[in-house]
Amino acid sequence: MTHALRGDRNKLEVKRRLRANMTPAERALWDKLRAKQFMGLKFRRQHGIGRFVADFFCASQKLVIEVDGEIHEDPRQAFHDAERTKYFMELGLNVIRYSNEAILKDLEATLFQLASHLNPLLVKEGAGGGSS
């Protein structure tokens, strides 16, 4: 893993604080992603990548998942989010954003969308709706 993907070691306390103070949506999603429960993939929470901390990160898929609350609607925060996304993409990472509301309203739909992103064949299999 490149140095940038390991993150800034000086942010250890920030990451610990973020892990301890996860939003209800982050907790709900983490309950499904942790311990390789989701598609057998290892996810990390509040993972430092360069100067930023990603909400969730899957190294094997080069995937960052960001969970956005109301604060992300603020123009200054939106600018910061765009900067983070650009930085992650420059490192060759894919970025997916979900709102707190979407996760809390329908976690299963969020997980299906995530699985479809990771395995596009699921969209075709799930869309058919046929039964045997």
C-alpha positions as YAML, in Angstrom:
chain: A
units: angstrom
residues:
- id: 1
  name: MET
  ca: [0.00, 0.00, 0.00]
- id: 2
  name: THR
  ca: [1.43, 3.37, -0.94]
- id: 3
  name: HIS
  ca: [2.21, 5.90, 1.76]
- id: 4
  name: ALA
  ca: [-0.75, 8.07, 0.67]
- id: 5
  name: LEU
  ca: [-3.17, 5.19, 1.17]
- id: 6
  name: ARG
  ca: [-1.89, 4.66, 4.71]
- id: 7
  name: GLY
  ca: [-2.72, 8.17, 5.76]
- id: 8
  name: ASP
  ca: [-1.13, 10.63, 8.12]
- id: 9
  name: ARG
  ca: [-0.01, 8.95, 11.35]
- id: 10
  name: ASN
  ca: [-0.56, 12.25, 13.17]
- id: 11
  name: LYS
  ca: [-4.32, 11.83, 12.66]
- id: 12
  name: LEU
  ca: [-4.56, 8.79, 14.92]
- id: 13
  name: GLU
  ca: [-6.47, 10.69, 17.62]
- id: 14
  name: VAL
  ca: [-8.82, 12.20, 15.01]
- id: 15
  name: LYS
  ca: [-9.58, 8.72, 13.64]
- id: 16
  name: ARG
  ca: [-10.18, 7.35, 17.15]
- id: 17
  name: ARG
  ca: [-12.56, 10.22, 17.92]
- id: 18
  name: LEU
  ca: [-14.43, 9.68, 14.65]
- id: 19
  name: ARG
  ca: [-14.76, 5.94, 15.34]
- id: 20
  name: ALA
  ca: [-16.10, 6.62, 18.81]
- id: 21
  name: ASN
  ca: [-18.61, 9.18, 17.53]
- id: 22
  name: MET
  ca: [-20.05, 7.51, 14.44]
- id: 23
  name: THR
  ca: [-23.45, 8.70, 13.25]
- id: 24
  name: PRO
  ca: [-26.38, 6.25, 13.45]
- id: 25
  name: ALA
  ca: [-26.13, 5.79, 9.66]
- id: 26
  name: GLU
  ca: [-22.39, 5.06, 9.85]
- id: 27
  name: ARG
  ca: [-23.02, 2.55, 12.65]
- id: 28
  name: ALA
  ca: [-25.77, 0.81, 10.67]
- id: 29
  name: LEU
  ca: [-23.58, 0.53, 7.59]
- id: 30
  name: TRP
  ca: [-20.54, -0.56, 9.61]
- id: 31
  name: ASP
  ca: [-22.59, -3.34, 11.24]
- id: 32
  name: LYS
  ca: [-23.07, -4.79, 7.73]
- id: 33
  name: LEU
  ca: [-19.53, -4.14, 6.41]
- id: 34
  name: ARG
  ca: [-17.41, -5.21, 9.38]
- id: 35
  name: ALA
  ca: [-15.62, -8.54, 9.73]
- id: 36
  name: LYS
  ca: [-15.88, -9.37, 6.01]
- id: 37
  name: GLN
  ca: [-19.66, -9.86, 6.30]
- id: 38
  name: PHE
  ca: [-20.32, -8.00, 3.05]
- id: 39
  name: MET
  ca: [-19.27, -9.97, -0.03]
- id: 40
  name: GLY
  ca: [-16.28, -11.31, 1.92]
- id: 41
  name: LEU
  ca: [-14.53, -7.93, 1.59]
- id: 42
  name: LYS
  ca: [-12.43, -6.28, 4.27]
- id: 43
  name: PHE
  ca: [-13.55, -2.74, 5.01]
- id: 44
  name: ARG
  ca: [-11.88, -0.29, 7.35]
- id: 45
  name: ARG
  ca: [-13.75, 2.52, 9.07]
- id: 46
  name: GLN
  ca: [-12.42, 6.04, 9.53]
- id: 47
  name: HIS
  ca: [-9.35, 5.14, 7.49]
- id: 48
  name: GLY
  ca: [-6.69, 7.76, 6.86]
- id: 49
  name: ILE
  ca: [-5.80, 8.30, 3.21]
- id: 50
  name: GLY
  ca: [-3.18, 11.00, 2.86]
- id: 51
  name: ARG
  ca: [-4.41, 14.16, 4.54]
- id: 52
  name: PHE
  ca: [-8.02, 12.95, 4.65]
- id: 53
  name: VAL
  ca: [-9.99, 10.37, 6.63]
- id: 54
  name: ALA
  ca: [-12.43, 8.24, 4.63]
- id: 55
  name: ASP
  ca: [-15.57, 6.99, 6.37]
- id: 56
  name: PHE
  ca: [-15.05, 3.48, 4.97]
- id: 57
  name: PHE
  ca: [-12.32, 2.03, 2.77]
- id: 58
  name: CYS
  ca: [-11.91, -1.29, 0.96]
- id: 59
  name: ALA
  ca: [-8.32, -1.58, -0.28]
- id: 60
  name: SER
  ca: [-8.89, -4.65, -2.46]
- id: 61
  name: GLN
  ca: [-11.60, -2.82, -4.43]
- id: 62
  name: LYS
  ca: [-9.89, 0.60, -4.25]
- id: 63
  name: LEU
  ca: [-13.16, 1.92, -2.90]
- id: 64
  name: VAL
  ca: [-13.95, 4.80, -0.56]
- id: 65
  name: ILE
  ca: [-17.46, 5.08, 0.88]
- id: 66
  name: GLU
  ca: [-18.49, 8.44, 2.29]
- id: 67
  name: VAL
  ca: [-21.60, 8.85, 4.44]
- id: 68
  name: ASP
  ca: [-22.97, 12.39, 4.23]
- id: 69
  name: GLY
  ca: [-25.20, 14.13, 6.74]
- id: 70
  name: GLU
  ca: [-26.89, 17.53, 6.56]
- id: 71
  name: ILE
  ca: [-23.60, 19.39, 7.00]
- id: 72
  name: HIS
  ca: [-22.58, 18.21, 3.53]
- id: 73
  name: GLU
  ca: [-25.29, 20.45, 2.04]
- id: 74
  name: ASP
  ca: [-23.35, 23.54, 3.17]
- id: 75
  name: PRO
  ca: [-21.47, 25.07, 0.17]
- id: 76
  name: ARG
  ca: [-18.16, 25.19, 2.08]
- id: 77
  name: GLN
  ca: [-18.49, 21.53, 3.03]
- id: 78
  name: ALA
  ca: [-19.50, 20.63, -0.54]
- id: 79
  name: PHE
  ca: [-16.30, 22.29, -1.76]
- id: 80
  name: HIS
  ca: [-14.26, 20.32, 0.79]
- id: 81
  name: ASP
  ca: [-16.05, 17.09, -0.24]
- id: 82
  name: ALA
  ca: [-15.25, 17.75, -3.91]
- id: 83
  name: GLU
  ca: [-11.60, 18.34, -2.97]
- id: 84
  name: ARG
  ca: [-11.51, 15.03, -1.06]
- id: 85
  name: THR
  ca: [-13.15, 13.14, -3.91]
- id: 86
  name: LYS
  ca: [-10.72, 14.60, -6.42]
- id: 87
  name: TYR
  ca: [-7.77, 13.65, -4.20]
- id: 88
  name: PHE
  ca: [-9.03, 10.08, -3.77]
- id: 89
  name: MET
  ca: [-9.66, 9.71, -7.50]
- id: 90
  name: GLU
  ca: [-6.14, 11.00, -8.28]
- id: 91
  name: LEU
  ca: [-4.90, 8.07, -6.18]
- id: 92
  name: GLY
  ca: [-6.90, 5.70, -8.40]
- id: 93
  name: LEU
  ca: [-9.71, 5.17, -5.90]
- id: 94
  name: ASN
  ca: [-13.43, 5.02, -6.61]
- id: 95
  name: VAL
  ca: [-15.68, 7.10, -4.35]
- id: 96
  name: ILE
  ca: [-19.31, 6.37, -3.52]
- id: 97
  name: ARG
  ca: [-21.40, 8.73, -1.41]
- id: 98
  name: TYR
  ca: [-24.55, 7.82, 0.49]
- id: 99
  name: SER
  ca: [-26.67, 10.15, 2.56]
- id: 100
  name: ASN
  ca: [-27.44, 9.36, 6.18]
- id: 101
  name: GLU
  ca: [-31.10, 9.48, 5.21]
- id: 102
  name: ALA
  ca: [-30.74, 6.89, 2.42]
- id: 103
  name: ILE
  ca: [-28.92, 4.47, 4.71]
- id: 104
  name: LEU
  ca: [-31.34, 4.83, 7.59]
- id: 105
  name: LYS
  ca: [-34.43, 4.77, 5.37]
- id: 106
  name: ASP
  ca: [-33.48, 1.65, 3.40]
- id: 107
  name: LEU
  ca: [-30.21, -0.01, 4.37]
- id: 108
  name: GLU
  ca: [-30.91, -3.05, 2.21]
- id: 109
  name: ALA
  ca: [-31.32, -0.90, -0.92]
- id: 110
  name: THR
  ca: [-28.06, 0.88, -0.06]
- id: 111
  name: LEU
  ca: [-26.28, -2.46, 0.28]
- id: 112
  name: PHE
  ca: [-27.76, -3.71, -2.99]
- id: 113
  name: GLN
  ca: [-26.57, -0.57, -4.75]
- id: 114
  name: LEU
  ca: [-23.10, -1.02, -3.23]
- id: 115
  name: ALA
  ca: [-23.01, -4.68, -4.25]
- id: 116
  name: SER
  ca: [-24.11, -3.71, -7.77]
- id: 117
  name: HIS
  ca: [-21.24, -1.23, -7.96]
- id: 118
  name: LEU
  ca: [-18.79, -3.91, -6.87]
- id: 119
  name: ASN
  ca: [-20.29, -6.61, -9.09]
- id: 120
  name: PRO
  ca: [-22.26, -5.20, -12.07]
- id: 121
  name: LEU
  ca: [-23.66, -8.67, -12.80]
- id: 122
  name: LEU
  ca: [-25.86, -8.31, -9.71]
- id: 123
  name: VAL
  ca: [-27.83, -5.56, -11.46]
- id: 124
  name: LYS
  ca: [-28.75, -7.91, -14.29]
- id: 125
  name: GLU
  ca: [-29.53, -10.78, -11.91]
- id: 126
  name: GLY
  ca: [-31.54, -8.55, -9.54]
- id: 127
  name: ALA
  ca: [-33.41, -6.73, -12.31]
- id: 128
  name: GLY
  ca: [-34.76, -9.87, -13.96]
- id: 129
  name: GLY
  ca: [-37.16, -10.65, -11.17]
- id: 130
  name: GLY
  ca: [-37.81, -14.07, -12.66]
- id: 131
  name: SER
  ca: [-38.44, -17.12, -10.51]
- id: 132
  name: SER
  ca: [-37.93, -20.80, -11.17]
...
